[in-house]
């Protein structure tokens, strides 16, 4: 009830951003519709069952942990796994597979014509985070997003977090 993993999204527009391409990605990560599409692309139940079969793990929608005395189920918005909804939202944002490689492409801006590609980092000593980041790769691929996974030492990952040079990270949440 008090353990969870989260896919964290870097929405900072200046820290760690040095090119127009990086800024375009950060602006996309700030877009609520895009984050909703990413949420629909994640099979939380499947990931939980692949890590620990049975009833010991369950999907986490974000926010407060269910074991918190302040948890209120009615205040949680949960986007269940739905690849078709993810694809529809990506199309609504203007992404389409223009070259037939299975990945949607940017249709405007400094990344026009390129595949929609993001990088997710995980700390190698957080085995659950590594397993989850690996599981996300084919889930995102299925909706047209190229997800590149990087497993880093905790020191390097912390340095990336501190300098803002990351896009997505899977992190084990504390109990605060």
N, C-alpha and C positions, 0 to 999 in steps of 0.2 A: 504493500500500500504506500510505501514511502520511497521506493526505488523507481527510477525511470530514466529513459533515454530520450534525447531531444535532437531534432535536426535544427540547428541554429543557422540563421540566415544573416549575412552581413549586409546591413542596409545603409552603412555609412557612405556618404557621397564624397568625402575628401580624404580621410585617413586611409592610406594605402592605395589611393587612386592616382595614377600618373599618366593615363592615356584616355582618349575619348572612348575607346573600346571598353576599358574597365569601367568608366563612368556609365556607359550604356547598360552594362550588366548590373551594376549597383542600382540604377534606376529601375530596371526590371525587377530586381529583388525587393524593391520597396513597393511594388505594385501589388495591391491586395488580391486582385484577380489572378495574378500569376502565382502568388503563394497559395491560393485556394486550389489552383490546378496542380501544384506540386503535392498538396495534401491529398487530393483525390488519387494521385498516382501511387501513393504509398499503401501497401497492403499491411497495415499494422498487425492485424490478427495473424496473417501468415508469417510475418517476421517473429512475432512473439512465440508462436508455436514451433518455429524452426529453432529458436534458441532454447526454450524449455517447454517441451510438450506437456499438455495438461492444463490445469487451471492456475498455475503459479505466476504466469505473466499474462497481462492483458494489454490491449491497445491503450495508449496514452494520448489524449487529445491536446495536451499542453496546459499551461496554467498551473494551478495548485494540484498537488498530488491527492488522490482520493483518500489517503490516510490522514491528511491534514484536518485539524479541527475546523478550519475555515473553508473546507471544500464544500461547494454547493453545485450539485449535478445540474441544476437548472441554469446555471450561468456558463456552462460549457457548450461550445459549438463544436460538433464533431463531424468532419467530412469523411464518410466511409469510403473505402476503396472503390473507385469507379473510374476506370481508365477512359471510358467514353466521355464522361464529364470533363476529365482533364484535357482530352484532345479538343473538345468543343471550346473550352475556355482558351486554349492556346490559339485556336483558329480565330476566336473573337478578338484576341490581342494582335492578330495579323500574321501569326506564324503559319507557314505552310511548307511542306516538303517540295521544294522547287527542283531538286535534282534527282529525286527517286532513290535516295540512299537510306530512307527510313527515319532520318532525323529532320525535324522542322528547321527551316531557315529563317534568319532575320530578313525581313522584306524592306526595311528602312534603316536609316542611321549608319553609323560608322562600321557596323558589322554586317551590312546588307549583303546577302548572298551566302553568308557563312552559316554553318550548322549552329543551332542553339546548344552550346556546350558550357557546362559548369564543372567546377572541381569541388569535391567533398573531401575533407581531411578528417582523419581519426588518429588518436594517439595509440601507438602500438601496445602500450601497457593496459589499455582499456579494451580487453578482448571483446566484450559485448559491443562496444562502439565500432570496432573493426568489422565484426560480423554483420552489424546493421548496415554500415556503409557499403559493404560488399553486396548485401541484399538489395540495396537501393539502385544499384547500377542497372540490372535488367528491368526493374520496375519503371524507372525513368525512360529507359530505352523503348519500352513498349508504348509509351505515349509520344515518343519523338524527341526526347531530350537526351543528348549525349552527356553522361555523367562520368567524369574521370575521378577515380578514387586514388587518394594518396594516403598511405599509412606513414606517419612521422613519429619520431621520438617525442616524448612529452615536452622536452626542452624546445625543439624546433617548432612544434605546434603552438606552444605558449608564445614563442617569439612572433609567429605569424599572427596570432590573435592580438598581441600587444601592438604590432605595427600595422594592423588592419589589412594585411596582404592575404586574405582568405575570402572565399565566397560562401561556402557551406561547411559546417562541421557537425559531426555526430558527437554528442557529449553525454556522459553519465551525469545525471542531475544529483545535486546534494539534497539534503533534507531540510534546508532552510525554509 
